[in-house]
Amino acid sequence: MKHRIVGRRLDRTTEHRTAMLKNLATSLFRHERIVTTTPKAKELKRFAEKVITLARKGTAHARRQAHVEIRDVEVLNKLFETLGPRFASRPGGYTRLVRVGRRAGDNAELAIIELVERTEVEEPEEAGEAKKSKPEKGEKGKAEPKPEKKSRKAAAG
């Protein structure tokens, strides 16, 4: 019986598992939404919510404690400057887990884990202009016609 044993092993050594969770949490805080397998997402939810609670406190000691888990300084700054204040009034439940189906290669169950009060990411302007320059589906007549290929018989004769 597994009394008082919390968490999943995820078929990894302790060092590999903790490093993986730290990397997943860093990616989650950077992008605010990631796709991973369901068991990893469930473990990440426990891990990430503890770090967000530290960010809500906003003290220097909480920042040092969070730095042990999140080693990327940019992500740590984002965590304490934007994500912590964003979740200041929320008593918990900072992440959402949505199951999305199965992966094609190994049939693993996939899930999206995202921050609940996520800001919409704006597309860069260069990508928007590139989309507008392409001809629409109804504008086929404006494209240059392709040169016709000559058949072998006409070329030989």
N, C-alpha and C positions, 0 to 999 in steps of 0.2 A: 504494500500500500504506500501511496505517496502522500503521507501526512506532512503538512508544513513545507512542502516543496513547491516553490512558485516559479513560473516561467517555463519556456520551452527550450529544449537543447538545440533544436534545429539541425541535428546531426553534424555539429561542429564542435571543435574544442572551445574551451572557455575564452581563450585569447582571440580566436577567430570570430567567435560570436560577438564579443564586446566590440571588437574593431568594426565588424559589419554593422552593428546597431549604431555606432557613432557616425559611420559614413552615411547610413540611411537617414539619420536624424539631420545631419548637415545638409544633405540634399533636400530633405523635406523643408527645412527652414529657408534654404536658398530659393527653391522653386515654388514652395507652398503647395505643391501637389506632385505626387510621384506614383508610379505603377510598380507594384511588386507582388510577390506571392502572398496569399492570405495569412499563413502562419507568421511570416516575417512582418506583415503589416500589423497584426495583433500585438506582437512583441514590441514593435516600434511605437505603437500607441502608448503603451505603458511608459516607455523610456522617454518619449518626446514630451509627454504631459508633465513629467517631473521637471524637465528643463524649462518649460514655459512657465511653470509655477515659480521657479527661481527668477526668471526674467521679470515676472510681475512684481517681485519684491524690489528689484532695481538697486539693491545695496552693493557695495564693493565686495562684501563677502560672498553674496549670491553670485556675482559676476565671476569671482575666482572659482567657485564651485562649478559653475556652468562651463568654465574654460577647461576643466578637467575632461568634460564630455565632448564639447564642441571646440576643436582646436583651430578652426578657421576664424581669423580675426574679423573678416568682413561679415561673416554669418553671425558671429557673436555680437557685433555692433548692431546688426539688423535686429537680432533677437531682443536686445535690451532697449534699443531706441524706437523701434516700430512695433514689433510683435508684443512685447511686454505691455506697453500702454494700450494697445488694441484690445487685449484680453483682460484689462484691469478690472472691469466690472463683471466679468464672467467667473462664476465660482468653480468651474472645471469643465471638462468635456471640450477641449480645444481642437480636437481632431475628429474627422468623419471618415469612416471606412465604408467603401462601396464596392461590392463584389461585381466584377465585370465579365466573368466567363473563364474560359480555359485557354492556356497557351497552346499554340499549334505544335510546337516541337515535342514537349514532354507531357502535355495534358495537365499541367499544374494549374491549380485554381489561382486566378489573378484577382487583385483588388487595387482600387485607387485609394490612397490615403491622402487626405488634404486637410488644411487648416480650415476651421469652420467659417471664420469671418475673413475669407480670402479676398484680396484685391484683384480685380481683373487686370491681366497683363496686356498692355497696349502693344500693338504691332509696330515695329519700326516703320518710319515713313518710306524708306527705300523699298521695302517689300511691298507696301501698298501701291507705290507708283509702278513697280514692275508688273503687278497684276493688271493695272489699268491699261498698260501699253499693249498687252496681248489682244489679238482680235477676239471678239465674242463669237459664240457658236453660230449665230445668225449672220455673221459678217464674212462668210467664206468667199464671197465674190470679190472681195477687196484684196485677197492674197494673190500673189503672182502665180500664174499657171505653170505647172511643171512641164519641162520639155518632154515630148513624146519619144519613147524608145523605138528604135528601128529594129525590125525583126532581122534575124540572121539571113533569111533568104533575100530580103531586099538589099542588105549590105553586101552579100556575095554577088548578086546579079547585077 
